[in-house]
Amino acid sequence: MNDDDSDFDDISEFSQEEEPSGRDSDTDDSGHPNNKKKKKSKSEEIGTKESKSVFRAKMMVYLVLIISCVTASTLTYFFTSDQEEDDFEDDFKTFADEISRVAKADLESKFAVAEGLSIATTSFAEEKGVAFPLVTMPDWERRTQKALEMTGADLIVMSPLVDFGMESEWLSYSQVESGWIHEGLEVQGLTHINPGAVPAFL
């Protein structure tokens, strides 16, 4: 009987010793729920959610800024490219038209000078009653000086066409009418040059 009572006392003491350590961590010393820890856990959870929301918002802002920059740059590039291309085409057309106008005017002036010389030579031949190629224009060098200045040419040459069968007549005429050669050299200040005689054969 005494042994049973001592065993019961030992179990009661052991239970009393283990009871404090076996309490739930969510309760305080009086056994009520530990509200401070729960509040702290909820605050941390809310803070974590808010941090994630702020991070997502920042990422969205960065993404919008990047898209806006890329869009603006692309639109600016295409707009300026189209504008530059239009300006280039307009300038090219203006320059091309101006060059064409100047070239046409220059060509017309050159043909006008050549036509003037041709008309003067033809009128002289008709006046003298001679036929080509047996025509020699007097003062040819002086007549062509102005034409050279107006056309910018380096040389103006009259080369008549001689038909077959007129070779002998042409050679004789060239030898008789060779004075224009010395006249031309004198006008140019080249009297020291001796052109020699016109050949008597082809």
C-alpha positions in Angstrom: 0.0 0.0 0.0 2.8 2.4 0.8 4.6 1.4 -2.4 1.6 2.3 -4.5 1.3 5.7 -2.9 4.9 6.6 -3.5 4.5 5.6 -7.2 1.5 7.9 -7.5 3.3 10.8 -5.9 6.2 10.3 -8.4 3.9 10.4 -11.4 2.2 13.6 -10.0 5.5 15.3 -9.5 6.6 14.3 -13.0 3.4 15.6 -14.5 3.8 18.9 -12.6 7.4 19.2 -13.9 6.5 18.5 -17.5 3.3 20.6 -17.6 5.1 24.0 -17.9 7.3 22.8 -20.8 4.4 21.2 -22.6 2.4 24.4 -22.9 1.5 25.7 -26.4 3.7 28.5 -27.7 0.6 30.3 -28.9 -0.6 30.8 -25.3 0.8 33.1 -22.6 1.5 32.4 -19.0 -2.2 32.6 -18.1 -3.2 30.2 -20.8 -4.7 32.8 -23.1 -3.9 32.9 -26.9 -0.6 34.7 -27.7 -2.1 37.6 -29.9 1.2 39.5 -30.1 2.8 36.8 -32.2 -0.2 36.4 -34.5 -0.3 40.2 -35.0 3.4 40.1 -35.8 3.0 37.3 -38.4 0.1 39.1 -40.1 2.1 42.4 -40.2 5.0 40.6 -41.8 2.7 38.9 -44.3 1.1 42.2 -45.2 4.6 43.9 -45.5 5.7 41.1 -47.8 2.7 41.5 -50.0 3.1 45.2 -50.2 6.8 44.9 -51.1 5.8 42.5 -54.0 3.1 44.9 -55.1 5.5 47.8 -55.1 8.1 45.8 -57.1 5.5 44.8 -59.7 4.4 48.5 -60.0 8.0 49.5 -60.5 8.5 46.8 -63.2 5.4 48.0 -64.9 6.6 51.6 -64.9 10.0 50.6 -66.3 8.3 48.5 -69.0 6.0 51.3 -70.0 9.0 53.7 -70.1 11.0 51.3 -72.3 8.1 50.7 -74.7 7.4 54.5 -74.9 11.1 55.2 -75.6 11.3 52.5 -78.3 8.0 53.6 -79.9 9.1 57.3 -79.9 12.5 56.5 -81.3 11.0 54.3 -84.0 8.4 56.9 -85.0 11.0 59.6 -85.0 13.3 57.6 -87.2 10.6 56.8 -89.8 9.3 60.3 -89.8 12.8 61.9 -90.3 13.8 59.2 -92.8 10.7 59.9 -94.9 11.2 63.7 -94.6 14.9 63.4 -95.6 14.0 61.2 -98.5 11.3 63.7 -99.7 13.8 66.6 -99.3 16.5 64.7 -101.2 14.1 63.9 -104.0 12.9 67.6 -104.2 16.5 68.9 -104.2 17.6 66.3 -106.8 14.7 67.2 -109.1 15.5 71.0 -108.7 19.2 70.5 -109.4 18.4 68.1 -112.3 16.0 70.6 -113.9 18.5 73.4 -113.5 21.3 71.4 -115.0 19.1 70.4 -117.9 18.0 74.0 -118.5 21.6 75.3 -118.4 22.9 72.4 -120.7 20.0 73.0 -123.1 20.7 76.7 -123.3 24.4 76.2 -123.7 23.8 73.6 -126.5 21.4 75.9 -128.2 23.9 78.8 -128.1 26.6 76.6 -129.7 24.3 75.4 -132.5 23.3 79.0 -133.0 26.9 80.1 -133.5 27.5 77.1 -135.9 24.4 78.0 -137.8 25.5 81.6 -138.1 28.8 80.6 -139.6 27.1 78.2 -142.0 24.7 80.9 -143.2 27.5 83.4 -143.6 29.5 80.9 -145.7 26.6 80.0 -147.8 25.6 83.6 -148.4 29.2 84.4 -149.4 29.3 81.5 -151.9 26.0 82.5 -153.5 27.2 86.2 -153.7 30.4 85.2 -155.5 28.6 82.6 -157.7 30.8 79.7 -156.6 29.9 76.2 -155.5 31.2 74.1 -152.7 33.8 72.9 -152.0 35.6 75.6 -154.0 34.7 78.3 -151.4 37.2 80.2 -149.2 35.8 82.6 -146.6 37.8 85.8 -146.2 38.9 86.7 -142.7 38.0 83.2 -141.5 40.3 83.4 -138.4 38.7 86.7 -137.3 35.2 85.4 -138.0 35.7 82.4 -135.8 37.4 84.2 -132.8 34.1 85.4 -131.4 32.5 82.0 -132.1 35.3 80.4 -130.1 34.6 82.7 -127.2 30.9 82.2 -127.3 31.0 78.4 -127.5 34.0 77.7 -125.4 35.4 75.5 -128.1 39.2 75.0 -128.7 39.0 74.8 -132.4 36.6 75.5 -135.3 37.4 73.7 -138.5 35.6 73.8 -141.9 36.2 70.6 -143.7 34.4 70.5 -147.1 33.5 67.2 -148.8 35.2 66.6 -152.1 33.4 64.3 -154.5 35.2 61.7 -156.5 36.5 63.1 -159.8 37.2 66.5 -158.3 40.5 65.6 -156.6 42.7 67.4 -159.2 40.5 70.5 -159.3 40.5 70.6 -155.5 44.2 70.3 -155.2 44.8 73.1 -157.7 42.3 75.3 -155.9 43.9 74.6 -152.5 47.3 75.6 -153.7 46.0 78.9 -155.2 43.9 79.8 -152.2 46.4 78.9 -149.5 46.9 82.5 -148.4 44.3 82.0 -145.6 46.8 79.8 -143.8 49.3 82.6 -143.3 46.5 85.0 -142.5 45.3 82.8 -139.7 48.8 82.4 -138.2 49.3 86.2 -138.3 46.0 86.8 -136.4 47.1 84.3 -133.7 50.5 85.8 -133.4 52.2 82.7 -134.8 54.1 84.3 -137.7 57.3 82.4 -136.7 55.7 79.1 -137.9 56.2 78.0 -141.5 53.3 75.9 -142.5 54.9 74.9 -145.8 53.3 74.5 -149.2 50.0 72.7 -149.8 50.8 69.3 -151.3 50.0 68.8 -154.9 48.6 65.3 -154.4 46.5 63.3 -152.0 
